[in-house]
């Protein structure tokens, strides 16, 4: 059974795309079949996978508008062992056109129906805002992974996103759950960061991943090489942190082990 996870936060600059790309690489390195869907018109996930977003024949835009199937638009990311449904600035036009369409929030879900069983995990990198593209991701997803930087305004933006998730659950996707909250760009020397981290843990308990993503130069520079951090510098702290996150995600979805002597 495949699982669709929307990686989203309406606040920009929190490591959302970095998380989507590196979690995809980490899951693929663990033997999982992974599809990464770039649903951000900036196309940063596409670029971060080493794909030239200006020379794409088909993109997420074409898929959402029904001008191509997901299977026709998916491209391999050979260096990292996963597949990508790429995007570029054309996706902005798709969002505008979708506003006039009936069933507009269901486009991604329907497009993925034909391919999701080819993968163990489908990760959707959302734009840093709550718009029609994000709504499509939330409608298609089984769970929501929220990267969150431990800073002053973190909790304020989080409450708005959680309200949106609740509304989607109550209307078009009753099975939508919070996958987990991921602390990113974390610096333990920063008192505010440690305070916000503690508050997140107090409020959301086991919904906060144990894995913490540090501020890390290798992690930050990896996209400029068109590589996830695991391929850019596997031994870096950032790469190791995402490897740990991948293991944690896998463990959360592993089937329960029957008690000893139960068979």
DRENRO-474471 format. One record per residue: x, y, z of N, C-alpha, C, O, CB in turn; residue in one letter. Coordinates in steps of 0.2 Angstrom, whole numbers, padded with zeros to 4 digits, always signed. Each point is the difference from the previous one (the first is absolute). Last residue first. Glycine has a CB too. Layout:
// DRENRO-474471
XYZXYZXYZXYZXYZA
...
// end
This chain:
// DRENRO-474471
+0010-0086+0084-0002-0004-0006+0001-0008+0001-0001-0004-0005+0004+0014-0002X
+0002+0008+0023-0007+0001-0002-0001-0004-0006-0006+0000-0002+0006+0011+0007X
+0021-0008+0007-0004-0006+0002-0007+0001-0002-0004-0005+0001+0012+0003+0008X
+0004+0024-0007+0004-0006+0000-0005-0006+0002-0003+0001+0005+0014+0005-0002X
-0022+0016-0013+0004-0002+0006+0003-0007-0001-0002-0004-0004-0006+0011+0011X
+0005+0009-0029-0004-0004+0005+0003-0002+0006+0006-0001-0001-0012-0003-0009X
+0010+0027-0004+0003-0007+0001-0004-0004+0004-0002+0002+0006+0014+0003-0008X
-0020+0016-0015+0001-0003+0007+0003-0007+0000-0002-0004-0003-0007+0012+0007X
+0013+0008-0025-0005-0004+0003+0002-0002+0007+0005-0001+0001-0009-0003-0013X
+0013+0027+0002+0002-0007+0000-0006-0004+0003-0003+0002+0005+0015+0000-0005X
-0009+0022-0002-0005-0003-0004+0001-0007-0001-0003-0004-0004+0003+0014-0002X
+0014+0004+0020-0007+0002+0001-0005-0003-0004-0006-0001+0002+0010+0012+0001X
+0019-0014-0007-0002-0003+0006-0007+0001+0002-0004-0004+0003+0016+0005+0001X
-0002+0011-0022-0001-0007-0002-0003-0004+0006-0004-0004+0000+0013+0004-0008X
-0002+0022+0011-0006+0000-0004-0002-0008-0001-0006-0002+0000+0008+0014-0005X
+0018-0007+0015-0005+0001+0005-0007-0001-0004-0005-0002+0003+0012+0010+0004X
+0013-0009-0019-0001-0006+0004-0006+0001+0005-0003-0005+0001+0015+0002-0002X
-0006+0021-0012-0003-0005-0004-0001-0006+0004-0005-0004-0001+0011+0009-0009X
+0005+0012+0021-0007+0002-0001-0003-0006-0005-0006-0002+0002+0008+0015+0000X
+0021-0014+0001-0004-0002+0007-0007+0002-0001-0004-0004+0002+0014+0006+0005X
+0004+0005-0024+0000-0008+0000-0004-0002+0006-0004-0005+0000+0015+0004-0006X
-0007+0024+0004-0006-0003-0004+0000-0007-0001-0005-0003-0001+0006+0014-0005X
+0016-0002+0019-0006+0002+0003-0006-0002-0004-0005-0003+0003+0011+0012+0003X
+0016-0011-0015-0001-0006+0005-0007+0002+0004-0004-0005+0002+0016+0003-0001X
-0004+0018-0016-0002-0006-0004-0002-0006+0005-0005-0004-0001+0013+0007-0008X
+0000+0017+0018-0006+0001-0003-0003-0006-0004-0005-0002+0001+0008+0014-0002X
+0019-0011+0011-0005-0001+0005-0007+0001-0003-0005-0003+0002+0013+0008+0006X
+0011-0015-0024-0001+0006+0004-0006-0001+0005-0004-0004-0001+0008+0010-0010X
+0006-0023-0005+0002+0000+0007-0002+0007+0004+0002+0000+0006+0007-0008-0010X
-0014+0004-0020-0003-0005+0004+0001+0000+0008-0004-0001+0004+0004-0006-0014X
+0001+0024-0011+0005-0002+0005-0004-0004+0005-0003+0003+0005+0009+0008-0007X
-0016-0007-0019+0005+0005+0000+0006-0001+0005+0006+0000-0002-0015+0008-0002X
-0011-0022+0002+0005-0001-0006+0006+0005+0000+0005-0002-0002-0015-0003-0004X
-0007+0006+0023+0003-0007+0000+0005-0001-0005+0004-0004+0000-0015+0000+0005X
-0002+0024-0005+0006+0000+0004+0003-0007+0001+0006+0000+0001-0010+0010+0005X
-0009-0004-0029-0002+0000+0008+0007+0000+0004+0005-0002-0003-0016-0004+0000X
+0012+0018-0021+0001-0007+0003-0003+0001+0007+0000+0005+0003+0010-0008-0009X
-0004+0020-0011-0005-0004-0003+0000-0007+0003-0002-0005-0003+0003+0011-0007X
+0013+0013+0016+0003-0005-0004-0005-0005-0003+0002-0005-0004+0008+0006+0012X
-0017+0017+0006+0004+0003-0006+0004-0005-0004+0002+0002-0005-0001+0009+0012X
-0013-0017+0013-0005+0001-0006+0004+0003-0006-0001-0001-0006-0008+0003+0014X
+0021-0007+0013-0002-0005-0004-0004+0001-0006+0001-0002-0005+0000-0005+0015X
+0006+0022+0009+0003+0001-0006-0001-0006-0005+0001+0001-0006+0008+0005+0012X
-0018-0005+0017-0002+0006-0004+0003+0000-0007-0003+0003-0004+0003+0003+0015X
+0006-0023+0004-0007-0001-0002-0002+0006-0004-0004-0001-0005+0002-0005+0016X
+0024+0006-0003-0001-0005-0005-0007-0001-0002-0001-0001-0006+0011-0005+0011X
-0005+0020+0014+0002+0003-0007-0001-0005-0005-0002+0002-0006+0010+0005+0012X
-0023-0005+0016+0005-0004-0003+0002+0003-0007-0004+0000-0004+0001-0011+0011X
-0014+0011+0017+0002+0004-0005+0007-0003-0002+0004-0002+0004-0009+0013+0001X
-0012-0029+0003+0004+0006+0002+0001+0005-0005-0001-0001-0006+0007-0007+0014X
-0026-0010-0002+0004+0002-0005+0004+0006+0002-0003+0005+0001-0005-0010-0009X
-0004-0017+0022+0001+0008-0001+0005+0001-0005+0005-0002+0000-0008+0004+0012X
-0013-0024-0002+0005+0002-0005-0001+0008+0000-0005+0003+0000+0005-0013-0007X
-0016-0002+0018+0006+0000+0004+0005+0003-0004+0005+0004+0003-0009-0014+0004X
-0021+0018-0012+0005-0005-0001+0006+0000+0004+0002+0006+0003-0006-0006-0015X
-0022+0007+0018+0007+0003-0002+0005-0006-0001+0001-0004+0004-0004+0015+0003X
-0019-0016+0000+0000+0002-0007+0006+0004-0002+0001+0001-0006-0014+0000+0008X
+0008-0009+0021+0004-0005-0005-0001+0002-0007+0002-0004-0004-0004-0005+0013X
-0003+0028+0006+0002-0006+0003+0003-0004-0005+0005+0002-0003-0014-0002+0012X
-0001+0023-0009-0002-0005-0005+0003-0007+0002-0001-0005-0004+0001+0014-0004X
+0002+0011+0022-0006+0001-0003-0002-0006-0004-0006-0002+0000+0007+0014+0000X
+0020-0011+0011-0005+0000+0005-0007+0000-0003-0005-0003+0002+0013+0010+0005X
+0011-0005-0021-0001-0007+0003-0005+0000+0005-0004-0005+0001+0016+0003-0003X
-0007+0023-0008-0003-0005-0005-0001-0007+0003-0005-0003-0001+0010+0010-0008X
+0006+0009+0023-0007+0001-0001-0004-0004-0005-0005-0002+0001+0008+0014+0003X
+0021-0014-0002-0003-0002+0006-0008+0001+0000-0004-0005+0002+0015+0007+0005X
+0002+0008-0024+0000-0008-0001-0003-0003+0006-0004-0005-0001+0014+0006-0005X
-0007+0022+0007-0005-0001-0004-0001-0008-0002-0005-0003+0000+0007+0014-0005X
+0016-0003+0019-0007+0001+0003-0005-0002-0004-0005-0003+0002+0010+0012+0004X
+0017-0010-0015-0002-0006+0005-0006+0001+0004-0004-0004+0001+0016+0003+0000X
-0005+0018-0016-0002-0006-0004-0001-0006+0005-0005-0004-0001+0013+0008-0008X
-0002+0017+0018-0006+0000-0003-0002-0006-0004-0006-0003+0001+0007+0015-0002X
+0021-0010+0009-0005-0001+0006-0007+0000-0003-0004-0004+0003+0012+0010+0005X
+0015-0013-0021-0005+0006+0000-0006-0002+0005-0003-0005+0000+0006+0008-0012X
+0015-0018+0007+0003+0005+0004-0005+0006+0000+0001+0005+0004+0010-0009-0008X
-0016-0016-0009-0001-0001+0007+0003+0006+0005-0001+0000+0006+0001-0013-0009X
-0010+0012-0023+0006+0002+0003-0001-0001+0008-0003+0005+0003+0007+0003-0013X
-0017-0015-0015+0000+0000+0007+0007+0001+0003+0005-0003-0002-0014-0005+0003X
-0005+0005-0023+0005+0006+0001+0001+0001+0007+0001+0006+0003-0005-0001-0013X
-0017-0019+0009+0005+0001-0005+0004+0006+0001-0001+0004+0005-0006-0009-0013X
-0012-0014+0018+0003+0006+0002+0006+0000-0005+0005-0004-0001-0008+0003+0013X
-0021-0011-0015+0007-0001-0001+0003+0007+0002-0001+0005-0004+0000-0014-0005X
-0024-0006+0012+0004+0007+0000+0007-0001+0000+0003-0004+0005-0013+0010+0001X
-0011-0023-0015+0005+0002+0005+0003+0007-0001-0001+0002-0005+0004-0014+0007X
-0023+0000-0012+0005-0005+0000+0005+0001+0006+0002-0004+0003-0003+0003-0016X
-0025+0007+0011+0006+0004+0000+0006-0006+0001+0000-0004+0005-0006+0014+0001X
-0017-0014-0020+0003+0000+0007+0006+0004+0000+0003+0001-0005-0008-0012+0007X
-0019+0004-0018+0006+0004+0000+0003+0000+0008-0004+0002+0004+0000+0005-0015X
-0017-0018+0000+0006-0004+0003+0006+0004+0001+0005-0003+0001-0010-0006-0007X
-0016+0019-0003-0001-0002+0007+0006-0004+0003+0001-0001+0006-0013+0001-0008X
+0007+0017-0019+0005-0005+0002+0000-0002+0007+0004+0001+0004+0003+0003-0013X
-0021+0013-0001+0001-0004-0006+0005-0006+0001+0001-0004-0004-0002+0014-0002X
-0009+0004+0025-0004+0001-0006+0002-0005-0006-0005-0004-0001+0004+0016+0004X
+0010-0010+0020-0007+0001+0001-0004+0000-0006-0006-0001+0000+0009+0006+0010X
+0021-0005-0010-0002-0006+0003-0008+0000+0000-0003-0005-0001+0014+0004+0007X
-0001+0021-0012+0001-0005-0006-0003-0007+0003-0003-0003-0004+0013+0009-0001X
-0008+0011+0021-0006+0002-0005+0000-0005-0006-0005-0003-0002+0006+0015+0005X
+0017-0014+0013-0006-0002+0003-0006+0001-0005-0005-0004+0000+0009+0007+0011X
+0017+0005-0017+0000-0007+0000-0007-0003+0003-0003-0004-0003+0016+0004+0004X
-0009+0023+0000-0001-0002-0007-0001-0007+0000-0004-0003-0004+0010+0013+0000X
+0001-0002+0024-0007+0002-0001-0002-0002-0007-0006-0003-0001+0006+0012+0009X
+0022-0011-0002-0004-0005+0003-0007+0001-0001-0004-0005+0000+0013+0004+0009X
+0005+0018-0016+0001-0006-0004-0004-0006+0003-0003-0003-0004+0014+0007+0000X
-0010+0016+0016-0004+0001-0006+0001-0006-0004-0006-0002-0003+0008+0014+0004X
+0011-0012+0018-0007-0001+0002-0005+0002-0006-0005-0004-0001+0008+0008+0012X
+0021-0002-0013-0002-0007+0000-0007+0000+0002-0004-0005-0003+0015+0002+0007X
+0000+0024-0005-0002-0003-0006-0002-0007+0000-0004-0002-0004+0012+0010-0001X
-0002+0002+0025-0005+0004-0002-0002-0003-0007-0006-0001-0002+0010+0011+0008X
+0015-0019+0005-0007-0002+0003-0006+0003-0003-0005-0003-0001+0011+0000+0011X
+0017+0011-0016-0002-0007-0002-0007-0003+0002-0003-0002-0004+0016+0000+0005X
+0001+0024+0003-0007+0000-0004-0002-0007-0002-0005-0001-0003+0007+0012-0001X
+0019-0007+0016-0005+0003+0003-0007-0001-0003-0005-0001+0004+0014+0010+0000X
+0009-0028-0008+0001+0007+0000-0007+0003+0003-0005-0003+0001+0014+0003-0010X
+0001-0024-0001-0001+0002+0007+0001+0008+0002+0006+0001+0002-0003-0013+0001X
-0012-0002-0026+0006+0003+0003-0001+0003+0007-0005+0003+0001+0009+0000-0013X
-0016-0023-0004-0001+0006+0004+0007+0002+0003+0003-0004+0004-0015+0001-0002X
-0002-0015-0020+0006+0002+0002-0001+0007+0004-0004+0004-0003+0010-0010-0007X
-0023-0015+0005+0000+0008+0001+0007+0001+0002+0002-0001+0006-0014+0003-0003X
-0004-0022-0015+0006+0001+0003+0002+0008+0000+0000+0003-0005+0004-0015+0002X
-0027-0005-0001+0003+0007-0001+0006+0000+0005+0000-0001+0006-0011+0007-0009X
-0006-0027-0010+0003+0004+0006+0004+0006-0002+0001+0001-0005+0000-0012+0011X
-0014-0002-0021-0002-0004+0006+0003+0004+0006-0004-0001+0005+0004-0010-0012X
-0006+0023-0018+0005-0003+0005-0004-0004+0005-0006+0001+0002+0013+0009-0004X
-0017+0004-0016+0003-0006-0003+0004-0004+0006+0001-0006-0001+0000+0011-0010X
-0010+0016+0015-0006-0004-0002+0003-0007-0002-0004-0005+0001-0003+0015-0004X
+0022+0007+0008-0003-0002+0006-0006-0005-0001-0002-0004+0003+0005+0015+0002X
+0008+0000-0024+0005-0005+0004-0004-0003+0006+0001-0006+0001+0009+0013-0005X
-0021+0010-0008+0000-0007-0004+0004-0005+0004-0001-0006+0000+0000+0013-0011X
+0001+0015+0020-0007-0004+0001+0000-0006-0004-0002-0005+0003-0004+0016-0001X
+0024+0003-0006+0001-0003+0007-0007-0004+0002+0001-0006+0002+0007+0015+0001X
-0008+0004-0023+0005-0006-0001+0000-0004+0007+0001-0006+0000+0005+0013-0009X
-0019+0013+0008-0003-0006-0003+0004-0006-0001-0002-0006+0000-0005+0014-0006X
+0014+0007+0026-0003+0002-0006-0003-0006-0003+0000-0005+0003+0008+0015-0005X
+0008+0000+0023-0006-0004+0000-0004+0002-0007-0004+0005+0001+0003-0007+0012X
+0028+0003-0009-0006+0004+0001-0006-0005-0001+0001-0006-0003+0004+0016-0001X
+0019-0014-0003+0000+0003+0007-0006+0004+0001+0001+0006+0003+0011-0007-0003X
-0011-0021-0017+0002+0007+0001-0001+0002+0007-0003-0002+0004+0000+0004-0016X
+0008-0028+0009-0005+0005-0001+0003+0007-0001+0005+0001+0003-0014-0008+0003X
+0016-0020-0010+0003+0006+0002-0005+0006-0001-0001+0001-0006+0013-0006+0004X
-0016-0023+0005-0002+0006-0003+0003+0006+0003-0001+0002+0006-0009-0007-0010X
+0014-0023+0002+0001+0006+0004-0002+0006-0004+0003+0000-0006+0007-0006+0013X
-0014-0022-0006-0001+0005-0004+0001+0007+0004-0004+0001+0004-0003-0008-0012X
+0014-0021+0011-0001+0006+0002-0001+0005-0005+0004+0000-0005+0002-0003+0015X
-0005-0019-0015-0001-0001+0007-0002+0006+0003-0004+0001+0005+0012-0011-0005X
-0012+0004-0027+0005+0003+0005-0003-0002+0007-0005-0001+0002+0008+0010-0010X
-0015-0014-0011+0007-0002-0003+0005+0002+0005+0006-0001-0001-0010+0003-0011X
-0019+0003+0015+0001-0007+0002+0007-0002-0003+0002-0005+0002-0014+0003-0001X
+0003+0024-0007+0002-0001+0007+0002-0007+0003+0004-0001+0004-0011+0011-0002X
-0002-0001-0024+0007-0002+0001+0002-0001+0007+0005-0003+0001-0003+0010-0011X
-0024-0001+0001+0002-0005-0005+0007-0002+0001+0003-0005-0003-0010+0011-0005X
-0004+0011+0022-0004-0007+0000+0003-0005-0004+0001-0006+0001-0011+0012+0002X
+0016+0018-0003+0004-0005+0004-0003-0007+0000+0004-0005+0002+0001+0015+0005X
-0017+0008-0016+0006-0001-0004+0004-0005+0003+0004-0004-0004-0004+0016+0000X
-0019-0004+0016-0002-0005-0006+0007-0001-0004+0000-0006-0003-0012+0011+0003X
+0015+0009+0018-0002-0006+0002-0002-0005-0005+0003-0006-0001-0007+0011+0011X
+0009+0018-0015+0006-0004+0001-0002-0007+0003+0003-0005-0002+0003+0016+0005X
-0024+0004-0008+0004-0002-0006+0006-0004+0002+0001-0005-0004-0005+0016-0001X
-0015-0001+0019+0001-0007-0001+0005-0002-0005+0002-0006-0002-0013+0004+0006X
+0003+0024+0001+0004-0002+0006+0002-0008-0001+0004-0002+0004-0009+0011+0004X
-0010+0003-0023+0007+0002-0001+0004-0003+0005+0006-0001-0001-0010+0011-0004X
-0020-0012-0002+0004-0006+0003+0007+0002-0001+0005-0004+0000-0013-0004-0003X
-0004+0023-0013-0003-0004+0005+0004-0006+0002+0004-0003-0004-0015+0006-0001X
+0021+0021-0004-0002-0007-0002-0004-0003+0006+0001+0001+0006+0009-0002-0013X
+0001+0023+0005-0006+0000-0004-0003-0007-0001-0005-0001-0003+0009+0012-0002X
+0017-0006+0016-0005+0003+0004-0007+0000-0003-0005+0001+0003+0014+0006+0001X
+0012-0016-0014-0004-0004+0004-0006+0003+0004-0005-0003+0002+0016-0004-0001X
+0005+0019-0014-0005-0003-0004-0004-0005+0004-0006-0001-0002+0013+0002-0008X
+0011+0011+0020-0005+0004-0002-0006-0003-0004-0006+0001+0001+0015+0008-0001X
+0010-0022+0007-0004+0002+0005-0006+0005-0002-0005-0001+0003+0015-0001+0005X
+0006-0005-0024-0005-0005+0002-0004+0002+0006-0006-0002+0000+0014-0007-0004X
+0009+0023-0003-0006+0000-0004-0005-0005+0001-0006+0001+0000+0014+0004-0009X
+0012-0005+0021-0004+0006+0002-0006+0000-0004-0005+0002+0002+0016+0004+0002X
+0006-0022-0009-0005-0002+0005-0004+0006+0002-0006-0001+0003+0014-0008+0001X
+0011+0011-0018-0007-0001-0004-0005-0002+0005-0006+0001-0001+0012-0005-0009X
+0018+0007+0016-0005+0005+0001-0007+0000-0004-0004+0003+0002+0014+0004-0001X
+0002-0030+0005+0003+0006-0002-0005+0006+0001-0005-0002+0003+0014-0004-0011X
-0004-0023+0014-0004+0006-0001+0004+0006-0002+0006+0000+0002-0014-0005+0007X
+0007-0026-0007+0003+0007+0000-0005+0006-0001-0006-0001-0002+0016-0005-0002X
-0009-0020+0014-0005+0003-0004+0002+0008+0000-0001+0003+0005-0008-0012-0003X
+0025-0014+0003-0002+0007+0001-0006+0002-0005+0001-0001-0006+0011+0004+0010X
+0003-0026+0009-0003+0003-0006-0003+0007+0002-0001+0001+0006-0002-0012-0011X
+0025-0004+0016-0007+0001+0000-0003+0003-0006+0004+0002-0005-0003-0001+0017X
+0023-0006-0007-0004-0006+0001-0008+0001+0001-0003-0005+0002+0013-0001+0002X
+0011+0021-0007-0003-0001+0006-0004-0006+0001-0003-0002+0005+0004+0014-0004X
+0010-0004-0021+0005+0000+0005-0002-0002+0007+0004-0001+0004+0001+0010-0011X
-0019-0008-0013+0004-0006+0000+0005+0001+0006+0002-0006+0003-0003+0005-0015X
-0023+0009+0007+0005+0004+0003+0006-0005+0001+0000-0003+0006-0008+0012+0000X
-0015-0009-0024+0004-0003+0005+0006+0005+0003+0002+0005-0004-0004-0016-0002X
-0024+0018-0003+0007-0001-0003+0004-0004+0006-0001+0001+0006+0000+0009-0014X
-0027-0004+0000+0005-0003+0005+0007-0001-0004+0000-0003-0005-0009-0002+0012X
-0012+0011-0018+0004+0005+0002+0006-0002+0005+0004+0004+0001-0014+0003-0003X
-0007-0022-0008+0004+0003-0006+0004+0006+0003+0005+0001-0004-0014-0004-0003X
-0004-0009+0022+0005-0004-0002+0004+0003-0006+0006-0001-0001-0014-0009+0004X
-0011+0022+0006+0006+0000+0005+0005-0005-0003+0006+0002+0000-0013+0000+0010X
-0008+0008-0028-0001-0004+0006+0006+0001+0004+0005+0002-0002-0013-0010-0005X
-0002+0027-0009+0005-0005+0000-0002-0004+0006-0003+0002+0005+0012+0004-0011X
-0022+0012+0001+0003+0000-0006+0006-0005-0001+0003-0001-0005-0006+0013+0004X
-0012-0004+0020-0003-0006-0004+0003+0000-0007-0002-0004-0004-0008+0005+0011X
+0015+0014+0013-0005+0003-0005-0002-0006-0005-0004+0001-0004+0009+0010+0005X
+0011-0016+0016-0006+0003+0003-0005+0003-0004-0006+0000+0001+0013+0003+0008X
+0013-0012-0018-0004-0005+0003-0006+0003+0003-0005-0003+0000+0016-0003+0002X
+0005+0021-0012-0004-0004-0005-0004-0005+0003-0006-0002-0002+0015+0004-0006X
+0005+0010+0023-0005+0004-0003-0005-0004-0005-0006+0000+0000+0014+0010+0002X
+0012-0020+0007-0006+0000+0005-0006+0004-0003-0006-0002+0001+0014+0000+0009X
+0009-0004-0029+0001+0002+0007-0007-0001+0004-0005-0002-0003+0014+0011+0000X
+0006-0014-0022-0006+0000+0003+0001+0001+0008+0005-0002+0002-0010-0006-0011X
+0023+0012-0006-0005-0001-0005-0007+0000+0003-0005+0002-0003+0013-0008-0004X
+0015+0018+0015-0004-0005+0001-0006+0000-0005-0002+0005-0002+0004-0004+0014X
+0018+0014-0007+0000-0004-0006-0005-0006+0001+0001-0005-0004+0011+0008+0002X
-0007+0014+0019-0002+0003-0006-0001-0004-0006-0002+0002-0005+0008+0008+0010X
+0001-0018+0017-0007+0002+0000-0002+0004-0006-0006+0000-0002+0006-0001+0014X
+0020-0017-0006+0000+0006-0003-0008+0002-0001-0003-0003-0005+0014+0002-0001X
+0001-0016+0024-0004+0000-0006-0001+0007-0002-0002+0005+0004-0004-0015-0001X
+0016+0001+0018+0005+0000-0006-0004+0000-0007+0003-0001-0005+0005-0004+0012X
-0017+0007+0016+0001-0007-0002+0005-0001-0006+0001-0005-0003-0012+0002+0008X
+0004+0024+0005+0004-0003+0005+0001-0008-0002+0004-0003+0003-0009+0011+0005X
-0009+0006-0022+0007+0002+0000+0004-0004+0005+0006-0002-0002-0010+0013-0002X
-0019-0015+0006+0003-0002-0007+0007+0001-0001+0004-0004-0002-0016+0006-0003X
+0001+0007+0024+0001-0007+0001+0003-0003-0007+0004-0005+0000-0013+0004+0009X
+0002+0023-0009+0007-0001+0004+0001-0007+0001+0006-0002+0000-0007+0013+0005X
-0017+0003-0017+0003-0006-0003+0007-0001+0004+0004-0003-0003-0009+0005-0008X
-0014+0015+0012+0007+0002+0000+0004-0006-0002+0006+0001-0003-0008+0006+0012X
-0021-0009-0006+0001+0003-0006+0008+0002+0000+0002+0001-0006-0014+0003+0005X
+0002-0025+0015+0002+0007+0001+0002+0003-0007+0005-0002-0003-0002-0001+0015X
-0008-0021-0007-0006+0004-0001+0001+0008+0002-0005+0003+0001-0002-0014+0002X
+0020-0014-0008+0001+0007+0001-0006+0004-0002-0002+0000-0006+0014-0002+0003X
-0007-0025+0011-0004+0005-0004+0001+0007+0002-0001+0002+0005-0008-0011-0006X
+0021-0017+0003+0000+0007+0003-0004+0004-0005+0002+0000-0006+0009-0001+0012X
-0009-0027+0000-0001+0005-0005+0000+0007+0003-0004+0001+0005-0003-0009-0012X
+0017-0019+0012-0002+0007+0002-0001+0005-0006+0004+0000-0005+0003-0002+0016X
-0002-0025+0001-0002+0003-0007-0003+0007+0002-0005+0000+0003+0004-0011-0009X
+0019-0002+0022-0007+0002-0001+0000+0003-0007+0004+0003-0003-0006-0001+0015X
+0022-0009+0001-0003-0005-0004-0007+0001-0002-0003-0004-0003+0011-0003+0008X
+0008+0021+0007-0002-0005+0004-0004-0005-0003-0003-0005+0002+0003+0013+0007X
+0008+0012-0020+0006-0004+0003-0002-0006+0004+0004-0004+0001+0002+0015-0002X
-0023+0004-0006+0002-0004-0006+0006-0004+0002+0001-0006-0002-0005+0014-0006X
-0004+0007+0024-0005-0006-0001+0002-0005-0005+0000-0006+0000-0009+0013+0004X
+0021+0013-0001+0001-0004+0006-0004-0006-0001+0002-0006+0002+0001+0016+0005X
-0006+0007-0023+0007-0003-0001+0001-0005+0006+0003-0006-0001+0002+0016-0005X
-0024+0003+0007-0001-0004-0005+0007-0004-0001-0001-0006-0002-0007+0014-0004X
+0008+0008+0022-0003-0005+0002-0002-0005-0006+0001-0006+0002-0006+0013+0007X
+0016+0013-0014+0004-0005+0004-0003-0006+0003+0003-0005+0001+0004+0015+0001X
-0020+0007-0015+0006-0003-0004+0004-0005+0004+0001-0006-0002-0001+0016-0005X
-0017+0002+0019-0003-0004-0005+0005-0004-0004+0000-0006-0001-0009+0014+0000X
+0017+0009+0016-0003-0006+0003-0003-0005-0005+0001-0006+0001-0003+0012+0010X
+0010+0015-0018+0005-0004+0002-0002-0007+0003+0003-0005-0001+0004+0016+0003X
-0023+0005-0007+0002-0004-0006+0006-0004+0002+0001-0006-0003-0005+0015-0005X
-0004+0004+0025-0006-0005-0002+0003-0004-0006-0001-0006+0000-0008+0015+0004X
+0019+0009+0012+0003-0007-0002-0005-0005-0003+0001-0006+0001+0007+0008+0008X
-0012+0021-0002+0000-0004+0006+0003-0007-0002+0001-0004+0004-0011+0010+0001X
+0003+0015-0018+0007+0000+0003+0001-0004+0006+0004+0001+0004-0003+0010-0008X
-0026-0002-0002+0006-0002-0004+0006+0000+0004+0001+0003+0005-0006+0002-0015X
-0021-0010+0017+0005+0005+0001+0006-0002-0004+0002-0006+0000-0006+0008+0011X
-0015-0015-0010-0002+0006-0004+0005+0005+0001+0000+0005-0003-0012-0008+0004X
+0015-0024-0002+0000+0005+0005-0001+0007-0003+0003+0002-0005+0005-0008+0013X
-0005-0023-0014-0003+0007-0001+0001+0004+0006+0000-0003+0006-0008-0002-0014X
+0009-0020-0006+0005+0004+0004-0002+0007+0000+0001+0003-0006+0008-0012+0004X
-0023-0015-0002+0001+0007-0002+0004+0003+0005-0001+0000+0006-0010+0001-0011X
+0007-0028-0002+0001+0005+0005+0001+0007-0003+0005+0001-0004+0001-0010+0011X
-0016-0018-0012+0001+0007-0003+0001+0005+0006-0004+0000+0004-0002-0003-0015X
+0009-0025+0007-0002+0005+0004+0002+0007-0003+0006+0001-0002-0005-0009+0012X
-0006-0021-0017+0004+0006+0000-0003+0006+0004-0006+0000+0002+0009-0003-0014X
-0004-0025+0013-0004+0006+0000+0004+0006+0000+0004+0001+0005-0013-0007+0001X
// end
